[in-house]
Amino acid sequence: MKESNLRREQQDSENPSGLDGKVTRGQLLKTAGVLGAGALLGACGSSSSSGTTGGTTSKSALPPGTVGGPTGFAGAERYQYGADTAAGRAAVALQRFTNNGKKQITLNMRMWSGATGQLTVPFPKGAPSVAALLLQETGVKLNINAIDPTTQISKNLETIATRDGSNHILVTSIEDNGDYAEAGLALNLDEFVSKYQPDWAGDYVGGPAQVAMMTQYNGSTYAVSMDGDYQVWGYRSDLFGDSKNQANFKAKYGYDLAFPTTWSQHADVAAFFTQPSNKLYGSVDLKNPYWGYVNWMMRYVSAGDPNQYYFDTNASPLINSPAGVQATKEHLASMAWTYPDTLSKSWPEEYAAMGAGQAAMGSFFTNVTKFITAGSPLDKGYGKYIRTSVAPGRMVNGKLVRRSVIYQNNQFVVNTFSDSSLHEVAYLVLQWLSSRHIFDWLTGNPAGYMDPNRVSALDDPLVQASYTPYGCAELKQIIPHTAPPILAIRGAREYTQALDTNLQKVLTKQLAPEQAMAQTATAWEGITNRIGREKQIAAIKADRAAWPTVV
């Protein structure tokens, strides 16, 4: 991606509403105050944190057959691991590098400020922090440098421009794998993956497709995912279960009221529940710049069997098509079912509306059941009614194709420009952190927003306590139906920005849907030709492995 385009995208990220202020996922949490005192302490003290607070683990306290893991709380054995596990292989290798902790190694790790608490804040009571356990067990100390998510792209650009190796591990997003690999920022991890065998493929809910989606570019591994930013559809079960609503809906539309399984049904349900005089809106999925395009994507990718792709295997855009135009028309029509000034509103307003009982349904991050709960500032008595589902879809070839989409997603890469003698150590830390035993433990910690992405996590009591059992159960269905955004190619954010710009022109009545898709396709062709069609073709073909096949 060209530097100018990356910087423009960063500016859009910093002011995604395009109007009256910054709105990011991190700021949603700050605005709502939903992290609690422990997380705030972790965030405030983590800009240069060793993460050594909390209890310690004695190997003598571990049961036979295990080599590591936390102790000090009920259920700790779930996170204790043997030598022949992903966490165990990483820990044993790190001990070799530090001579069993006698030669401490310090790694600088850049993280989003709202996520650091999951490494630095002890959880649950009696446990060490994750970073403290890593130091105690392996002799590797993490110096965590917290950054606002809105500065991520500019900081990584600076690292590329200056070849700055001061941070060994860098935070990125799922869309950036291609650009950072090609720029030489993200280290190719294939050698280490083969050598140490992480457990991602065997435990990710989406299996190998999810591994490809989150970690790979052109068939090679460049990133380690530690998040699950799947879009889930939240809805109010009290409204859908109300007998009067059920009778009135059936009388009007001729079928039973339920969460919609098709986009056509979604239009009916959203229109039915849109009652501005009662301060109730039918579907408050986002429309604003930078964030709202994902709701167009869910409509678009569900138009094919098994998927409607963004590009064909010759790198030609597929959006200037009936599928693209239909998704755009529906995206425009959905403006009628949401609150006023929706183009200048984002996550804080959407979560607040759902928690205040002002929305029947909408698309959210997986944390909707974590943050709109009894006692949280977002909940005004309606959190207990929120249930989640995979997005609606379409009948294609006699099959119902439903697709959610993942985007942004907290990821980490090993900085190629850092000390090469520590590249393997940095990878091993990421394998340890992302392993089933450790990631399940830290995902349950309410002190951050790294969300679950593993089967084991969704069955874990700590995770279920944070995300609710019903939310976790539904994620098992949502994740295998999740398609990627535009990713795993160079210029992914440029392509997305071109799409987003033209969608905004449709929503503000500057372009017709047909014009928007034609102009977007033309812009995409220009990006592809500038980068190099053959290079993009190879990446697009490899990216097919990241797409779901479940219908």
Secondary structure by P-SEA (a helix, b strand, c coil): ccaaaaaaaaaaaaccccccccccaaaaaaaaccccaaaaaaaaacccccccccbbbbcccccccccccccccccccccccccccaaaaaaaaaaaaaccccbbbbbbbbbccccccccccccccccccaaaaaaacccbbbbbbbbcccaaaaaaaaaaaaccccccbbbbccccaaaaaaacccccaaaaaaaccccccccccccaaaaaacccccccccccccccbbbbbbbbccccccaaaaaaaaaaccccccccccaaaaaaaaaaacccccccccccccccccccaaaaaaaacccccccccccccccccccccaaaaaaaaaaaaaccccccccccccaaaaaaaaaacccccccccccccccccccccccccccccbbbbccccccccccbbbbbbbcccbbbbccccccccaaaaaaaaaaaaacaaaaaaaaaccccccccccccccccaaaaaaccaaaaaaaaaaaaacccccccccaaaaaaaaaaaaaaaaaaccccaaaaaaaaaaaaaaaaaaacaaaaaaaaaaacccccccc
